[in-house]
Amino acid sequence: MAPATEIWLSLPPHSVEGLPDSLTYHYWNGAEEFPADPADCAFYVVPYYQGPTVAVRPLPLMTGLRVVQTLTAGVDHLMSAIPRLPTGTRVCNARGVHDASTAELALALTLASLRHLPESVRAQDRGAWLPELCPALADKTVLIVGYGAIGAAIEERLLPFEVAAVHRVARTARTAPRGPVHALDDLGQLLGPADVVILATPLNERTRGLAGPDFLSRMKDGALLVNVARGGVVDTKALLAEVGTPASEPGAEDGAPGRLRAALDVTDPEPLPEDHPLWRVPGVLITPHVGGVTSAFYPRAGRLLSEQLRRWAAGEELENTVAVA
């Protein structure tokens, strides 16, 4: 069994305030060479924004592992490796680190799409002055699918925009401070009235392809789908059938808008190939999976790691455990 003091950090140790002095830290953020013997690592902080291949690469060699700590809210990129981890290894996510940043982007995508900002930017590039009447977020009904910490943060930012109603959906029904949370089984009756549907759910067996043909067909004409969850939550082929006809080539104006609009921070596949038709569909806004990639990340990630490692050094229960091998 590896000593419980060997820690692999994907942030430079000197950049994280409050780390316990009793632990030994090795910095690794996906470099080809490992900073120490992986077999001695007890607590592994997964490199952030480096992809699943990098994330799982040292795991088969970490025979003394006790904890895997991600810096992402989702752990889907590790799920295939969890059954092969040493028995009892805890997998913890970064709940709370990305709430504000992802909620900000969800609102930005919603507002930009409703107010046709991408079209205005393209018109600006041509020097064209093209005023038009656009939908407002005010008085709209919004459905949040995936009402965890990020979903709740999205709602808090929606309310000042004077939306008519916010409906909440999670895996199971419950009551939240802002009101009732419906179960996934209730989606069918909630999709029809929604003007904006925001996806913030984890990717798992139940949510993969959730926004498929039936889901999308239940959305009203002119509704907006916003995805800040994972690309696999949306059936890309089904989405393409609803959002319109792609332009023949980038910059061409022969594409046709469809029944729905979409604003996507995540896609399937990801990264989206440059020749993928989704790039060229009018009414589709795409950002490159940057929901959590903001200036707020590093201080919040540092606070999470400092507290988790304080708990680890003190023998206390860790926060945010989402799986145990």
C-alpha positions as CSV (number, residue, x, y, z in Angstrom):
1,M,0.0,0.0,0.0
2,A,1.4,3.4,-1.0
3,P,2.0,6.0,1.7
4,A,-1.0,8.2,2.1
5,T,1.0,11.4,1.9
6,E,1.9,11.3,-1.8
7,I,-0.2,13.8,-3.7
8,W,-0.3,14.5,-7.5
9,L,-1.6,18.0,-8.1
10,S,-2.5,19.4,-11.5
11,L,-2.1,22.9,-10.2
12,P,1.4,24.1,-9.1
13,P,1.6,23.5,-5.4
14,H,2.9,27.0,-4.7
15,S,-0.3,28.5,-6.3
16,V,-2.6,26.8,-3.9
17,E,-2.9,28.5,-0.5
18,G,-3.3,26.5,2.7
19,L,-2.0,23.1,1.6
20,P,-1.2,20.9,4.6
21,D,2.6,20.7,5.2
22,S,2.3,17.1,6.2
23,L,1.8,15.9,2.6
24,T,4.2,15.5,-0.3
25,Y,3.2,17.2,-3.5
26,H,4.1,16.4,-7.1
27,Y,2.9,18.7,-9.9
28,W,1.6,16.9,-13.0
29,N,-0.7,18.4,-15.6
30,G,-0.4,15.8,-18.4
31,A,3.3,16.0,-19.3
32,E,4.7,13.0,-21.0
33,E,7.0,12.2,-18.1
34,F,5.5,11.5,-14.7
35,P,6.8,13.5,-11.8
36,A,7.2,10.5,-9.5
37,D,6.4,6.8,-9.3
38,P,2.6,6.5,-9.9
39,A,2.5,3.5,-7.6
40,D,3.2,5.8,-4.6
41,C,0.4,8.3,-5.4
42,A,-2.5,8.2,-2.9
43,F,-4.4,11.3,-4.0
44,Y,-4.6,12.1,-7.7
45,V,-5.9,15.5,-8.9
46,V,-6.9,14.9,-12.6
47,P,-5.4,17.4,-15.1
48,Y,-8.0,20.0,-16.1
49,Y,-9.0,20.6,-19.7
50,Q,-6.5,18.0,-21.0
51,G,-9.0,15.4,-22.2
52,P,-9.9,11.8,-21.1
53,T,-6.8,10.2,-22.6
54,V,-4.5,12.2,-20.3
55,A,-6.8,11.9,-17.4
56,V,-6.7,8.1,-17.3
57,R,-3.2,7.5,-18.5
58,P,-1.5,7.1,-15.1
59,L,-4.4,5.3,-13.4
60,P,-3.3,1.7,-14.3
61,L,0.0,2.4,-12.6
62,M,-1.5,4.0,-9.4
63,T,-1.7,0.8,-7.4
64,G,-1.8,2.6,-4.0
65,L,-4.5,5.1,-5.0
66,R,-7.1,6.1,-2.5
67,V,-8.7,9.3,-4.0
68,V,-9.3,10.6,-7.5
69,Q,-10.2,14.3,-7.4
70,T,-11.5,15.9,-10.6
71,L,-11.5,19.7,-11.3
72,T,-14.7,19.2,-13.4
73,A,-18.3,18.9,-12.3
74,G,-18.7,15.8,-14.5
75,V,-16.8,12.6,-14.1
76,D,-18.0,10.9,-17.3
77,H,-14.4,11.0,-18.7
78,L,-13.3,8.7,-15.9
79,M,-16.3,6.3,-15.8
80,S,-14.7,3.6,-17.9
81,A,-11.6,3.5,-15.6
82,I,-13.4,3.5,-12.2
83,P,-14.1,-0.3,-12.2
84,R,-10.3,-0.9,-12.5
85,L,-9.2,1.4,-9.7
86,P,-8.0,-0.1,-6.4
87,T,-11.0,-1.2,-4.3
88,G,-12.3,1.5,-2.2
89,T,-10.9,4.4,-4.2
90,R,-13.1,7.5,-3.9
91,V,-13.9,9.6,-6.9
92,C,-14.7,13.2,-6.0
93,N,-15.9,16.0,-8.4
94,A,-15.5,19.7,-8.3
95,R,-19.0,20.6,-7.3
96,G,-19.2,24.4,-6.7
97,V,-16.1,25.3,-8.7
98,H,-17.8,25.9,-12.0
99,D,-21.3,26.9,-10.9
100,A,-20.9,30.7,-11.4
101,S,-18.9,30.5,-14.7
102,T,-21.2,27.9,-16.3
103,A,-24.3,29.7,-15.2
104,E,-22.9,32.9,-16.7
105,L,-22.3,31.2,-20.0
106,A,-25.8,29.6,-20.0
107,L,-27.2,33.1,-19.7
108,A,-24.8,34.6,-22.2
109,L,-25.7,31.9,-24.8
110,T,-29.4,32.3,-24.1
111,L,-29.4,36.1,-24.5
112,A,-27.0,36.1,-27.5
113,S,-29.2,33.6,-29.3
114,L,-32.5,35.2,-28.5
115,R,-31.3,38.7,-29.5
116,H,-29.6,37.3,-32.6
117,L,-26.2,38.6,-31.7
118,P,-24.4,36.1,-34.0
119,E,-26.4,37.5,-37.0
120,S,-25.5,41.1,-35.9
121,V,-21.8,40.2,-35.8
122,R,-21.9,38.7,-39.2
123,A,-23.7,41.8,-40.5
124,Q,-21.1,44.0,-38.9
125,D,-18.4,42.0,-40.7
126,R,-20.2,43.0,-44.0
127,G,-20.8,46.6,-42.8
128,A,-24.6,45.9,-43.0
129,W,-27.1,47.8,-40.8
130,L,-29.9,45.2,-40.4
131,P,-32.3,46.1,-37.4
132,E,-34.9,43.5,-36.6
133,L,-37.4,42.6,-33.9
134,C,-35.9,39.8,-31.7
135,P,-37.3,37.8,-28.8
136,A,-36.6,39.0,-25.2
137,L,-35.8,36.7,-22.3
138,A,-38.4,38.7,-20.3
139,D,-41.7,36.9,-20.0
140,K,-40.3,33.6,-21.3
141,T,-40.8,30.2,-19.7
142,V,-37.5,28.5,-19.0
143,L,-37.0,24.8,-18.3
144,I,-33.8,23.8,-16.6
145,V,-33.0,20.1,-17.1
146,G,-30.4,19.1,-14.5
147,Y,-31.1,21.0,-11.4
148,G,-28.0,20.5,-9.3
149,A,-25.7,23.2,-8.2
150,I,-25.1,24.6,-11.7
151,G,-28.8,24.4,-12.5
152,A,-29.7,26.3,-9.3
153,A,-27.0,28.9,-10.2
154,I,-28.5,29.3,-13.6
155,E,-32.0,30.0,-12.1
156,E,-30.6,32.7,-9.7
157,R,-29.2,34.5,-12.8
158,L,-32.4,34.1,-14.8
159,L,-34.7,35.7,-12.3
160,P,-33.5,39.3,-12.6
161,F,-34.4,39.1,-16.3
162,E,-38.1,38.9,-15.4
163,V,-38.8,35.5,-16.9
164,A,-42.4,34.3,-16.6
165,A,-41.6,31.0,-15.0
166,V,-38.7,28.6,-14.3
167,H,-39.4,24.9,-14.3
168,R,-36.8,22.5,-12.8
169,V,-36.0,18.9,-13.6
170,A,-33.6,16.5,-12.0
171,R,-33.1,12.7,-11.7
172,T,-35.7,12.5,-8.9
173,A,-38.5,14.8,-7.7
174,R,-37.8,17.0,-4.6
175,T,-38.4,20.4,-3.3
176,A,-35.8,23.1,-3.7
177,P,-35.6,26.6,-2.1
178,R,-37.0,28.1,-5.3
179,G,-39.8,25.6,-5.7
180,P,-40.6,22.0,-6.8
181,V,-38.1,20.0,-8.8
182,H,-39.7,17.5,-11.2
183,A,-38.4,14.1,-12.0
184,L,-37.0,13.3,-15.5
185,D,-40.2,11.2,-16.1
186,D,-42.1,14.5,-16.1
187,L,-40.2,16.0,-19.0
188,G,-42.8,15.2,-21.6
189,Q,-45.4,17.6,-20.1
190,L,-42.8,20.3,-19.4
191,L,-41.2,20.6,-22.8
192,G,-44.2,22.0,-24.7
193,P,-44.7,25.2,-22.7
194,A,-41.0,26.0,-22.5
195,D,-39.6,28.9,-24.6
196,V,-36.0,28.1,-23.5
197,V,-34.7,24.7,-22.5
198,I,-31.3,24.7,-20.7
199,L,-29.5,21.4,-20.4
200,A,-27.2,21.2,-17.3
201,T,-27.5,17.5,-16.5
202,P,-24.6,15.1,-15.9
203,L,-23.9,12.6,-18.8
204,N,-24.8,9.1,-17.7
205,E,-26.6,6.1,-19.1
206,R,-30.0,7.8,-18.5
207,T,-29.2,11.2,-20.0
208,R,-27.1,10.1,-23.0
209,G,-29.1,11.1,-26.1
210,L,-31.8,12.5,-23.8
211,A,-32.5,15.4,-26.2
212,G,-33.4,13.1,-29.1
213,P,-36.1,13.0,-31.7
214,D,-39.0,12.7,-29.2
215,F,-37.6,15.3,-26.8
216,L,-37.0,17.8,-29.6
217,S,-40.3,17.2,-31.3
218,R,-42.1,18.2,-28.0
219,M,-40.4,21.6,-28.0
220,K,-42.6,24.4,-29.3
221,D,-41.8,26.1,-32.7
222,G,-39.3,28.8,-32.2
223,A,-38.0,27.5,-28.9
224,L,-34.3,27.6,-28.0
225,L,-32.2,24.7,-26.8
226,V,-29.1,25.6,-24.7
227,N,-26.6,22.9,-23.8
228,V,-24.0,23.6,-21.1
229,A,-24.0,20.0,-20.0
230,R,-22.2,17.4,-22.2
231,G,-22.4,17.0,-25.9
232,G,-23.7,13.4,-25.6
233,V,-26.9,14.6,-23.8
234,V,-28.1,15.8,-27.3
235,D,-28.6,13.5,-30.3
236,T,-26.8,15.6,-32.9
237,K,-28.5,14.0,-35.9
238,A,-31.9,14.7,-34.4
239,L,-30.9,18.3,-33.6
240,L,-29.8,18.9,-37.1
241,A,-33.2,17.8,-38.4
242,E,-34.9,20.5,-36.2
243,V,-32.5,23.5,-36.5
244,G,-32.4,24.0,-40.2
245,T,-30.5,23.4,-43.4
246,P,-26.7,24.1,-43.3
247,A,-25.2,26.6,-45.7
248,S,-23.3,25.1,-48.6
249,E,-20.0,26.4,-47.3
250,P,-18.8,28.6,-44.4
251,G,-19.9,32.2,-44.9
252,A,-22.5,31.3,-47.5
253,E,-26.0,32.6,-47.0
254,D,-28.0,29.7,-48.5
255,G,-28.7,28.0,-45.3
256,A,-32.3,27.9,-43.9
257,P,-33.4,28.3,-40.3
258,G,-35.4,25.4,-38.9
259,R,-38.1,25.0,-36.3
260,L,-35.8,25.4,-33.3
261,R,-32.7,27.4,-32.4
262,A,-29.8,26.1,-30.5
263,A,-26.9,27.5,-28.4
264,L,-24.3,24.9,-27.6
265,D,-21.1,25.0,-25.5
266,V,-20.7,21.3,-25.9
267,T,-21.2,19.1,-28.9
268,D,-21.1,15.4,-30.0
269,P,-18.6,14.8,-31.5
270,E,-16.2,17.1,-29.6
271,P,-14.2,18.9,-30.8
272,L,-16.6,19.5,-33.6
273,P,-14.8,18.8,-36.9
274,E,-14.4,21.9,-39.1
275,D,-16.5,20.4,-41.9
276,H,-19.4,19.4,-39.6
277,P,-22.8,20.8,-40.9
278,L,-23.7,22.1,-37.4
279,W,-21.2,24.9,-37.9
280,R,-23.2,26.2,-40.9
281,V,-26.8,26.1,-39.7
282,P,-28.5,29.5,-39.3
283,G,-29.7,30.0,-35.7
284,V,-27.1,27.7,-34.1
285,L,-24.5,29.4,-31.8
286,I,-21.5,27.3,-30.8
287,T,-18.8,27.9,-28.2
288,P,-15.9,25.5,-27.7
289,H,-16.7,24.0,-24.3
290,V,-15.6,27.0,-22.2
291,G,-18.3,26.9,-19.6
292,G,-15.9,26.6,-16.7
293,V,-12.8,28.1,-18.4
294,T,-12.7,31.6,-16.8
295,S,-10.7,33.6,-14.4
296,A,-12.9,32.3,-11.6
297,F,-11.6,28.8,-12.1
298,Y,-8.1,28.9,-10.4
299,P,-9.0,30.6,-7.1
300,R,-12.1,28.3,-6.7
301,A,-10.2,25.2,-7.7
302,G,-7.5,26.1,-5.2
303,R,-9.9,26.5,-2.4
304,L,-11.5,23.2,-3.2
305,L,-8.1,21.4,-3.2
306,S,-6.9,23.1,0.0
307,E,-10.1,22.0,1.8
308,Q,-10.1,18.5,0.4
309,L,-6.4,17.9,1.3
310,R,-6.9,19.4,4.8
311,R,-9.7,16.9,5.3
312,W,-7.4,14.1,3.9
313,A,-4.5,15.0,6.2
314,A,-6.9,15.1,9.2
315,G,-8.5,11.8,8.4
316,E,-11.9,13.5,7.8
317,E,-14.6,12.6,5.3
318,L,-14.0,14.1,1.9
319,E,-16.6,16.3,0.1
320,N,-18.2,15.7,-3.3
321,T,-17.7,11.9,-3.4
322,V,-19.6,10.7,-6.5
323,A,-18.3,7.1,-6.9
324,V,-16.4,4.5,-5.0
325,A,-14.4,1.7,-6.8
